[in-house]
Amino acid sequence: MSNTRLIFFLILIIFGVNSCINTGVDSIDIPLRTAIANSSPNSNIDYYVFPSDNDYNNFAPNTDLPYTLDKKKIELGKMLFFETALGAFPVIDQPECYETYSCASCHLPEFAFTPGSAQAIADGGVGYGQYRYKNNDYADNQPDAQGARPLSLINVSYVKNTLWAGVSGGESLNTGTESLWEDHTTNNYTELTELNHLGYPGIETQNIENINIHRFKFDEEFLTNNGYQEYFDEAFGENYVEENLELAFSFAISAYLRSIYAQDAPFQKYLKDETTDALTLDQKKGALLFFGKAGCAKCHNAPNLGGYSFHAIGTKDLYQEHPTSIRTSADDFRNMGRAGFTGESSQMNAFKVPQLYNTADYATYFHGSSKYSLEEVLNYKLSAVSENENVSQLSPSFTPVSLTAEEKANLLDFLENGLYDPNLATKHTPAFILSGNCYPNNDEFSISLQGCN
């Protein structure tokens, strides 16, 4: 090679290096992007990319919806999700209990659409977030209280079958379980699984039954008195609600839920290559561990970094970690995980793999609210030692992983910050609800905590 060509070649190299430095490209980017692509079922990094805002045609990925998803339905569902006027069938028929709760009582945006407290309480609860408790006028068996901490609703469009046991929806994980849907001998969820025969996806199926489960009043009187009839006519067409009351409720709520994506998380920007420095170098190192050495992506392999499988990892049940919790005990079928639906001993205490975006906002973690920070969660997962004496059979995927202190810090940084969308809560909270009530809770204690007038 001549001296002139050698000098020219060196200039190109130097220019290229400087370009990489100026655009934030790190030496880790190629192996990281390769690891991400290799972990996807189609060997493509785009598998993990969320749809953009207002990309309604892609808000229900790989799912045939029984309705057309559009802005009017989403905005209607957003108001309904926070509407406390729906809470018109409290167990205790007293004015102070009437219209005090909503769907969002148990799925608060600022807590990444989880309760904000160890146990979720709708009807029969007073207070907001971490300060929500049982109403003293209610007996312990009366509140609408959940025996397992509700899952986040972020990126829920990627969830084919809902709840920790994955019971709602006849497709995907529930294909082949048709004989169980009405079988009361093994299936503890028949009020939900009977609806799987309708052929709707899991989200839409569950929201049909939620009207009854959560003591909501959704009828023509509610629509007329609170001004929602006009909004339904615009979203679904005139007379649709009259003919399909429960479906209209479900489809409006479900449309809203399918719009909740953590699009502004740094990892999403990195995947879209909007800027290669969307993630810090430490977060990239953490991501490489997630998709590589730490083995997280073996289970957290859905686009929302949740999963389509069930695993027993031996975390405590709600009654164990929180003895004062109500309507749950050692006999609660929800402690059984997937086996509470299928009756299969191999699925005992096995729970669905949850999504991982904005988990830094959670107040508690796991189905039993047994951990209180992401660092605790990470340490538990890495040690892979059961904390529940009643769980005798652990998932073969739950095995110890050895990381250095620096590696743990990088992985935690990726989970806490790389997967965090700072705009999510604001973007998905309505500016108002039609009833004019305080929302998402309307009891006196909540009103004072929320600063609602």
N, C-alpha and C positions, 0 to 999 in steps of 0.2 A: 504494500500500500504506500502511495506517495505521501510526502509530508503534507501537501496541500489537502489531500483527501482525508488524511488522519486528523488534521486540524478542524476540517469541516465536520467530521464525524463527532469529534469531542464537543464542538459547539452545539450540535444537535442534542447530544446527551445532556449538556449543561442546561440548555434551554428547556428540555423536557423536564428535568428535575425541578428547575425553578417554576415551571408551569404547575407541577404537582403541588409544590409548596404553596403557591399562590391560590390554588383552588381548594386547598384543604385535603388533598388526597394523601392518605397514609399508606405505608407499606402493608398494613393489615387489611386494606380494603379488598384486594383480590381474594385472599383466602377467606375473608368473612363472607363476601358475596357468593363465593363458591360453596361454602358451608350452608348458607341459607338456601341456595338453590337445590343443593343435594338433599336437604331435609324435606323438601316439598314433594308431593306425589307426582308432579309433572316436571320436576327438575328445572323449575323456572322461579326466579325470585318474585315475579309478579303474583304468584299464588298468595302471598302475604299482603298484597296491596289492597287497601280499602277503596271503595268508590268515593268520588269527590262529592262535595255538597251539591245538592239538587240533581244528582245523577240518578233520578228515580228509577230508571230502567234497570239499574244494577243494585238497588237496595235490597233485593231478595235473591242473592246469588244461588244459582243452581236450584231454584225452587219455583214451582208453578203455583202462583197465588190465585185464589178464587175471586180476586178483585184487582182493579187497576190501581197501582200505587202512584199517588200524586200529591202535590203540595197541600191541596184543600183537605184531603183525608188526614195527612200528617198533622196539620195545624189543629184540626178538630180533635184528633186523638190526643194531642199534647194538652189541650184544655181539659178534656175528660179525665186524663190520667191524674190531674191535680185537683179535680172537682170534688169538693167536700159535700156538695149537695147530693151526690150519689149515696152518701152514707146515711141512708134514711131508714134502715132497719136495724138499729141497735138492739141488743138483747134486752137492755133496760129501757123501758119506754118513759124516758124523762127528757125534758127539753134540753138539759145540759149535755146529754149524750147524742142528741140528734144532729146529723150533718157535721160530724166532727172529724171524720177520717176520709181518706182517699187511697187510690192505688199507691200514690207517692209517699204515704205514711210509712211504708216499709221499704221504699226504694228512693232514697233522697239523693238528688244530683250531687250535692257537695260531699257525699260519702260514696261517690261512684255508683250511685243507684243501689246501695245496700242500706240497711236500717240506720246505721249510726249508733246502734246499741247492740248488746249481745243477743237480745231476742226481739223479734219484730212483733209489734202489737198494733192492730188496726182498731176495730171496734173494741172498746174496753180499755183503751190506752189513753193516757194524758201526758202531755209534754212532748218535747221535740228532740230528735236525734239522740244523743247520749243521755239526755234527761227525760226519756220517755219511760213511764211506769204504768202498772196496772191501776186503773181507777178503783179506789177503795170501796166504791159501791158495788163492784162486781165480785161475785164469788170466783174462786180460782179456775173453775171449769167453764166460765162464761165468756171470757174475751176471745176474740179472733186472734189467737197467738200461734206463732209458728214454732214447731218443735225442732226445726233446723234453720240456721241462719239463711235467709233468702239469698239467692245468687244475684250477682250484678246483672244489669240489663244492657250494659255496654257491649256493642258489637254482637248483639243477640241474634242477628239475622243468620249468623253462622252456626247457631244452635239448632240442630234438627229435631231433637227431642228434649223437652224442657223438664225442669226440676232436677234435683240431685240424683234421682233414680231414673231420669230419662223416660218418663212414662207417657207424656202427651205427644201425640202425632204417630200415625201409623207407618211412616216411612223410615228409612235409614236403620237405626239401631233396633227399631221395633218391627221390622219386617220379619215375619215368621212367628210373631208372638200373638197372632190373632186369637188363638184359642184361650188366651189368658185375659182378654180385655173385659170379659164379663164373668170371670171365674172368681167367686168370692172365697174359695178355699185357700188360695195362695196369694191372690192379688189384693193388696190393701188400698189400691187406688182406683177402684172400679168406677167411682163417680166421675173420674177424669178419663180413664181408658175406654169406657163405653162410647165416648165421643170420637174415638179414633176411627170408628166405622164411617164417619162422615167424609173421611178422605182428605182432611185439611192438614196443613203443616202443624208442627207442634205448638208454635206460638199462638196461631189462630185457634187451635183446638182448646188450649188451656184457657184462653180469655173468654170463651163461651161460658164455661162453668164458673169462672171467677165472679160472675154476677151473683150467683147463689152462695158460693163459698164465702165471699167477703161481704155479704149482707148489703148489697147495693140495690138501689131502687132505680131501675131504668125502664121507663114506660112512657106512654104518651103524656101523662101528667108532668113527669120530670122534664120532658122535651119542651112542652109548652110553657111551663112556669119559669124555666130558666133560659129560654130563648135559643135552645139548641136545634129545634126543628128546622129552622131556616138553614142552619149550617149543614145539617144532614142532607137536606134537599139539594144543596149546592154540591156537596161532595159525592153523593150516591144517586141522586135523582129523586124526583118526587115519588112518594108512596113506597119507596124502598124500605124505610124503617117500619112502616105499618105492616108490611108483609114479612119482614125478616128482622124482627126486633133484636134478638140475641146476636145474630150474625152481624148486624150493623154495629153494635157495640164492640164486638170482638175485632172486626175488621178496622174500625177507626183507631182503637187502642193499638192494635198490632201494627198498623201503618206507621204510627208514631214510633213505636219501639224499633221498627226496622230502619228508622232514620238515625238512630243513635250510634254514631261511629266516632272513634277517637282519631279522626283524620289529621289532627294537628300535632300528634305525638312526634317527637324527633325521629323515631325509628321509621314512621311512615314517610316522612320527608326524605330520609336516607334511602328507603326502598325505591322511591320515585325518582331518586337522583336529582331532586330539586337543588340540593347542595350537598356536597360530600362531607361538609363539616357540621351537618345537622346533629350528628352524634360526636361527642368528644372522643378523644383517643381512648380514655379509660372505659367509656361506654361501649366503644367498638370492641375492646378487649373482653368486656363482659358479655357482649352479644356473641362473640366467637366461642366463649365458654358455654353459653346457653345452647348454641347449635352444635357444639362439639364436645369437649372433654367432660363438662358437667352433666351432659346427657338429658337436659331438661326437655329438649325437643322430641325425645322419644315418646313422651306422653302429651306434651303441649305442642301438638303438631297441626292443629287447625289454623285457618287464616287469622283467627283472633287470639292465637296462642293458647286456646283451650284444647279440648280433645274430644274424640269420638270413642272414648273407652272409659271403663270404670275400674277403679283401683282401691284396694283396702290398704290404707297407710297407717292405721292405728291411732288416729287422733281422737281426743275425748269427745263424747257426746255432750249435748247442751246441758243436760241435767247433771252431768258429772262436774263440768267446769263451773257451772252456774247453778248451784243447788236451789236458789230462790226462783228460778225460772218456772213458769206455769204451763199447764197443759202438756207436760212432757215428763217422762220417767224412764226407768230402765226397760219398760215394756213398750215404749213408743216404737211403732213399726218403722218410723222414719230413720231410726238408728240402724236399721238393717241395710240401708243403701239399696242397691239394685235388687237384692234378694227380696225386699219387701214387695216387689212387683212380680218377679219371676219365680220366687220360691227356690231358686237354685242355691245350694249350699256353697258352691264355688264363687258366688257373687255376694256372699254375706259381708256386710260392712264395706262394700265397694261403692264408691261415689264417683260421679262424673267429674272429669277433669275440667276445672273452670278456666275462663279466660283471664288474661293477665294485665290488660291495660288499665291504667289509673288505680291500680291496687294500693298505691301509696296513700290514697284517701280513705281506705277502709278503716273502720274502727276496730273490727275483729276479723279473724280469718278462719277458714275451714267451716264445715257444716255445724260444728259445735261451738263456734266462737272461742276456740281454745288458745288462740295466739293473738297478740296485740300489736305486732309490728312485722314488717317484711323481713327484717333481720331475724326475728324469731322463726318465721316460716322457713327462711333459707337454712338456718342452722338445723332445724328439725329435718328438713328434706335431705340435707347432706349427711347427717348422722344416721338416718334411716333406722331409728329405734322406736318401736311402738310405745305410746304413752297410755294406751287403753288396755287394761287388763282383761277386758271382755273380748278383745279381738285376737283370735288365735291364729288366723290365716292371713298373712300379708301378701300383697301383690309381688310377683317375682320381679317387677320393674322397680320396686322400692328397695334399693340397695345403697350402701354407703358410697360416698364420693369424697375423695381427699383433695382439698384445695388449699393453697397457701393463703395467708391473711390478705395479701394483695389481690389475689384472684377473687376471693370472696367479696372484697370491697368493690372490685370492678363489676362483678356479676350483680351485686346489689345496686350499684349505680345505674346499670342498664335497666333493671327492673323498676327502680323507683323513679328515674328521671327519663331514661330513653323511651319508656313506654307511657309517658305521661302527657296527656292533652290538657293544657291549662285553660282552654276555652270551652271545655265540654259542658260543665254545669250551667254556665251562663247561656250557652247556645240552645240548650234543650229544656230550659225552664220558661213557661209561658209568661207573657207580660201581664195577663189577667185571665180570670175565669168568668164565665157568664153569670154565675149566681151572685157574684160580688162578695162571697164568703172569703174568710182568710184561708190560705192554702199553703202547704198541703195538709195542715191540720187546723181544726177550727174549735178546739176546746180552749177553755180560758187560760190554762197554763201555757199551751202552745202559742196562743195569741200574744201573751206577754213575752215569751222567749223569742218569737219571730219578729216582734216589733210591728205587728200588723194592726192597722187601724180599721 
